[in-house]
Amino acid sequence: MVVVFRPTRAEDFLLLGGLVCALGFMLYFGWRIFSTTGHATNQDTSAIQAIESGDPATAQSLILRGANPNAQDEEGMTVLMWAAQAGHAELVRTLLDKGADVNLRDKRGRTALMWAARGGHAVIAQALVDRGADVNAQDEWGKTALMGAVLMGYTPIIQVLLNKGADVNLKTKSGETALMWAADRGDLHIVQALLDRGADVNAQDNAGVTALMRAALGGYTPVVRLLLERGANVHLKDRQGAKAFDWASRARHIEVMQLIRNVEERTPEPPPLPPVPIAR
């Protein structure tokens, strides 16, 4: 049956407008929420809407009544990801008990563990890794949960991840490591924890920058001293030909400059490698 509207009065226009808005709302949310099988129920939709609006109690009630714990919104976010990010530990436990996939990814490649790490929720991070969350998963930029925790300075989460075997030497697409990010922060305890787990003190990013250069630029004397003690190479150069001393001198960090200069004087720069002969 085709309904033909013939608006002739203001009330008719208002009625038509209301119907159009309602239709648009239904189409929007019908597209926005879908399950991993492509078939969403009203409960699936409502559970995600509830957690997105900051109502974990309603989301939990819906999950307990059978809503799909792996339903995803238009950005690929699940109820578990939202709960992990916001720190709703009880809801996370319910989702895990109901079969939530801990390694699902959103459209940017991020997992629930990454969201928990960035949010600083160590209890949730522990619960996720205990249920098999991949501690070395990388998002579309190559970032890991460990890097997210280092960036925010969340030491308890860093320990959880390291204890579960997080790879300290994974690199982002720009070549950065967790140690470099810790050096950026000047966080001595995190730098030491990463070095103790085998972080490469002389790793260079795509621009040739090392953790020592980053710490030198920030003037973080204790971090610079520790990196030097652990074998940081003061002769490495970035793509512009600058050494760690040059990075320190840019910000006139005199104490750091002196530390690096002392090491340079004790360890002369090795001669350049001879050219490789061309095979004939």
C-alpha positions in Angstrom: 0.0 0.0 0.0 1.3 3.4 -0.9 0.4 6.3 1.4 0.2 9.6 -0.4 0.6 12.7 1.8 -1.2 15.8 0.8 -0.2 18.4 3.3 -2.6 21.3 3.3 -2.3 22.6 6.8 0.5 23.4 9.2 -0.4 20.3 11.3 0.1 18.1 8.2 3.6 19.5 7.6 4.5 18.9 11.2 3.3 15.3 11.0 5.2 14.7 7.8 8.3 16.2 9.4 8.0 13.9 12.4 7.6 10.8 10.3 10.7 11.7 8.2 12.8 12.3 11.4 11.7 9.0 12.9 12.5 7.2 9.7 15.9 8.8 9.6 16.6 7.9 13.2 15.7 4.2 12.6 17.8 4.0 9.5 20.8 5.7 11.2 20.9 3.4 14.2 20.0 0.3 12.1 23.2 1.0 10.1 25.3 2.2 13.0 25.0 -0.9 15.2 25.6 -4.3 13.8 26.7 -7.6 15.2 29.8 -9.6 14.0 27.4 -11.8 12.0 25.8 -8.8 10.4 22.5 -9.3 12.2 21.7 -6.9 15.0 18.9 -7.3 17.5 17.3 -4.5 19.4 19.1 -5.7 22.5 22.5 -5.5 20.7 21.7 -1.9 19.6 20.5 -0.9 23.0 23.5 -2.3 24.8 26.0 -0.3 22.7 23.9 2.8 22.9 23.7 2.4 26.7 27.5 2.1 27.2 28.2 4.9 24.7 26.0 7.2 26.8 27.7 6.2 30.0 25.1 3.8 31.4 27.0 0.5 32.2 24.2 -0.8 34.4 21.7 -0.9 31.5 24.4 -2.3 29.2 25.1 -5.1 31.7 21.4 -5.9 32.1 21.0 -6.2 28.4 24.1 -8.5 28.1 22.7 -10.7 30.8 19.4 -10.9 28.9 21.1 -12.1 25.8 22.5 -9.1 23.9 25.4 -10.1 21.6 28.6 -9.2 23.5 30.5 -8.9 20.2 28.2 -6.4 18.5 30.1 -3.5 17.0 29.1 0.1 16.2 30.0 2.0 13.0 33.6 2.5 14.2 34.0 -1.2 15.1 33.7 -0.5 18.9 32.2 -3.2 21.1 30.7 -2.9 24.5 33.9 -4.5 25.8 36.0 -1.8 24.3 33.8 1.0 25.7 33.8 -0.6 29.1 37.6 -1.2 29.1 38.2 2.4 28.1 35.8 3.8 30.8 37.0 1.5 33.6 33.8 -0.5 34.1 35.4 -3.6 35.6 32.1 -5.4 36.6 30.7 -5.0 33.1 34.0 -6.2 31.6 33.8 -9.4 33.8 30.2 -10.0 32.7 31.1 -9.6 29.0 34.1 -12.0 29.3 31.8 -14.5 31.0 29.3 -14.1 28.2 31.9 -14.8 25.5 33.1 -11.4 24.5 36.0 -11.7 22.0 39.0 -10.0 23.7 40.9 -9.6 20.4 38.2 -8.0 18.2 39.5 -4.8 16.7 37.8 -1.5 15.9 38.2 0.1 12.4 41.6 1.5 13.5 42.9 -1.8 14.6 42.6 -1.1 18.3 41.6 -3.8 20.8 40.0 -3.7 24.2 43.4 -4.1 25.8 44.7 -1.1 24.1 41.7 0.9 25.3 42.2 -0.3 28.9 45.9 0.6 28.7 45.2 4.1 27.5 42.6 4.6 30.1 44.9 3.5 32.9 42.7 0.5 34.1 45.2 -2.1 35.4 42.5 -4.4 36.8 40.8 -4.6 33.5 44.0 -5.0 31.6 44.9 -8.0 33.8 41.4 -9.5 33.3 41.8 -9.2 29.5 45.3 -10.7 29.3 44.1 -13.5 31.6 41.4 -14.3 29.0 43.9 -14.4 26.1 44.2 -10.8 25.0 47.1 -10.4 22.5 49.6 -8.1 24.3 51.5 -7.5 21.1 48.6 -6.6 18.9 49.3 -3.4 16.9 46.8 -0.9 15.6 46.9 0.6 12.1 49.7 3.0 13.2 51.7 0.1 14.7 51.1 1.2 18.3 50.7 -1.5 21.0 49.0 -1.5 24.4 52.4 -1.2 26.0 53.1 2.0 24.0 49.8 3.4 25.1 50.5 2.7 28.8 54.1 4.2 28.4 52.7 7.3 26.8 50.4 7.9 29.7 52.9 6.8 32.3 50.7 4.0 33.7 53.3 1.9 35.5 51.0 -0.8 36.9 49.6 -1.6 33.4 53.2 -1.6 32.0 54.1 -4.3 34.6 51.0 -6.3 33.7 51.9 -6.2 30.0 55.6 -7.0 30.6 54.7 -9.9 32.9 52.6 -11.3 30.0 55.4 -11.1 27.5 54.9 -7.8 25.8 57.6 -7.2 23.1 59.5 -4.1 24.2 61.1 -3.7 20.8 58.1 -3.6 18.5 58.0 -0.4 16.4 55.3 1.9 15.1 55.1 2.6 11.4 57.3 5.6 12.0 59.9 3.4 13.7 59.2 4.4 17.3 59.6 2.1 20.3 58.1 2.1 23.8 61.6 3.1 25.1 61.6 6.2 22.9 58.3 7.2 24.3 59.4 6.7 27.8 62.5 8.8 27.1 60.2 11.5 25.7 58.5 11.6 29.1 61.7 11.5 31.0 60.3 8.7 33.2 63.3 7.1 34.8 61.4 4.1 36.3 59.7 3.2 33.1 62.9 3.5 31.1 64.6 1.2 33.5 61.8 -1.3 33.4 61.9 -1.5 29.7 65.7 -1.8 29.6 65.5 -4.5 32.2 63.2 -6.4 29.8 65.7 -6.1 26.9 64.7 -2.8 25.2 67.2 -1.9 22.4 68.9 1.2 23.8 70.2 2.1 20.3 67.1 1.6 18.2 66.5 4.4 15.8 63.2 5.5 14.3 62.6 6.3 10.6 64.3 9.7 11.2 67.3 8.1 12.8 66.3 9.5 16.3 67.2 7.4 19.4 65.9 7.3 22.9 69.1 9.1 24.0 68.5 12.0 21.6 65.0 12.4 22.9 66.0 12.4 26.6 68.8 14.8 25.7 66.4 17.2 24.1 64.2 17.1 27.2 67.1 17.7 29.5 66.3 14.6 31.5 69.7 14.1 33.2 68.8 10.9 35.2 67.4 9.2 32.1 70.4 10.3 30.0 72.8 8.9 32.6 70.9 5.6 32.7 70.9 5.2 28.9 74.6 5.9 28.8 75.2 3.3 31.5 73.2 0.8 29.5 75.3 1.3 26.4 73.6 4.1 24.4 75.8 5.0 21.5 76.7 8.8 21.6 78.0 8.7 18.1 74.8 7.6 16.3 73.4 10.3 14.0 69.9 11.1 12.9 69.0 11.6 9.3 70.2 15.2 9.5 73.6 14.2 10.8 72.9 15.4 14.4 74.2 13.4 17.4 72.7 13.3 21.0 75.1 16.1 22.0 73.6 18.3 19.3 70.1 17.5 20.5 71.0 18.5 24.0 72.7 21.7 22.8 69.5 22.8 21.0 67.8 23.4 24.3 71.1 24.3 26.1 70.9 21.5 28.6 74.5 22.1 29.9 74.6 19.1 32.4 73.4 16.7 29.7 75.8 18.1 27.2 78.7 17.5 29.6 77.6 14.0 30.4 77.5 13.1 26.7 80.8 14.9 25.9 82.5 12.9 28.7 81.4 9.7 27.1 82.4 10.9 23.6 85.9 11.6 24.8 86.2 8.1 26.4 84.8 6.3 23.3 86.2 7.8 20.1 83.9 7.6 17.1 84.8 4.4 15.1 86.1 4.9 11.6 83.6 4.6 8.8 83.2 1.2 7.3 85.1 0.7 4.0 83.0 0.6 0.8 81.7 -2.9 -0.2 83.6 -4.0 -3.3 81.4 -4.5 -6.4 81.4 -8.1 -7.5 82.5 -8.7 -11.1 
